[in-house]
Amino acid sequence: MDKLLSNILQLQKEQISTLKEMREALYELKTELKKVSLFKKEVLSLAEASQLTGISASDLYKRTSNRSIPFFKPSGKLIFFRRTELEAWLTSNRVSTVMEIEEKAMKFQICKN
């Protein structure tokens, strides 16, 4: 009888462990699906823009406050962003690689001589 109870308890532990793993996997899948859906949306809320860019909502709000990032405020209260404008803003101010700088320096020297 003790052996049977022990086996039943072991099976319950395994089921609980499996359920936890399934919940974790479903949560990860849900998170990934949300990210994918952000790339399909044209207009994003502050929270969605934060999730898309990886920039905190408070930092994005500060940037809207000092008008250093493009945004929309149709109702005078809620803030929205156009995804394409956010992507353009994120990729602005590109930093050249060392190789690009060296190539420019060589071209400059060739033109100078």
C-alpha positions in Angstrom: 0.0 0.0 0.0 2.8 2.4 0.9 4.5 1.6 -2.5 1.3 2.4 -4.3 0.9 5.7 -2.5 4.5 6.6 -3.2 4.0 5.9 -6.9 0.8 8.0 -7.0 2.6 10.9 -5.2 5.5 10.6 -7.7 3.1 10.7 -10.6 1.3 13.8 -9.2 4.7 15.6 -8.8 5.6 14.8 -12.4 2.2 16.0 -13.6 2.6 19.3 -11.6 6.1 19.7 -13.0 4.8 19.1 -16.5 1.9 21.6 -16.0 4.4 24.2 -14.8 6.6 23.7 -17.8 3.6 24.0 -20.1 2.5 27.2 -18.4 5.9 28.7 -18.8 6.1 27.6 -22.5 2.6 29.1 -23.1 3.7 32.4 -21.4 6.8 32.6 -23.6 4.7 31.9 -26.7 2.2 34.6 -25.7 5.0 37.1 -25.2 6.6 36.2 -28.6 3.2 36.5 -30.3 2.7 40.0 -28.8 6.1 41.0 -30.1 5.3 39.7 -33.6 1.9 41.6 -33.6 3.7 44.8 -32.8 5.5 44.6 -36.2 2.1 44.4 -37.9 0.6 47.4 -36.1 1.2 50.9 -37.7 0.2 53.0 -34.6 1.5 52.0 -31.2 0.6 53.0 -27.6 3.2 54.2 -25.2 3.4 50.7 -23.7 3.7 49.0 -27.1 6.4 51.5 -28.2 8.3 50.7 -25.0 8.1 47.0 -25.7 9.1 47.4 -29.3 12.1 49.7 -28.7 13.2 48.3 -25.3 13.1 51.9 -24.0 11.2 52.3 -20.7 7.9 54.0 -20.9 9.1 56.8 -18.6 12.1 57.5 -20.8 9.8 57.6 -23.9 7.5 59.9 -22.1 10.4 62.2 -21.2 11.5 62.2 -24.8 8.0 63.2 -25.9 8.1 65.9 -23.3 11.2 67.5 -24.7 10.1 66.7 -28.3 13.1 64.6 -29.2 11.1 61.8 -30.6 8.1 61.9 -33.1 4.7 61.2 -31.5 1.0 61.9 -31.7 -1.4 63.1 -29.1 -4.8 63.1 -30.7 -6.9 63.5 -27.6 -4.5 65.7 -25.7 -3.7 63.0 -23.2 -2.8 59.6 -24.7 0.4 59.3 -26.6 0.9 57.3 -29.8 3.8 56.5 -32.1 4.0 55.5 -35.7 6.0 52.3 -35.9 7.9 53.3 -39.0 8.8 56.7 -37.5 10.1 55.0 -34.3 12.2 52.6 -36.4 13.6 55.6 -38.3 14.3 57.4 -35.1 16.0 54.3 -33.6 18.3 54.0 -36.7 19.2 57.6 -36.9 22.6 58.9 -36.0 24.5 55.9 -37.2 28.0 55.4 -35.9 30.7 54.4 -38.5 32.8 51.3 -38.0 36.5 51.5 -37.7 36.9 50.0 -41.1 34.6 52.7 -42.7 36.6 55.4 -40.9 39.9 54.0 -42.2 38.5 53.8 -45.7 37.4 57.5 -45.6 40.8 58.5 -44.2 42.6 56.6 -47.1 40.3 58.2 -49.7 40.9 61.6 -48.1 44.7 61.1 -48.3 44.5 60.0 -51.9 42.4 63.0 -52.8 44.8 65.3 -50.9 47.9 64.0 -52.8 
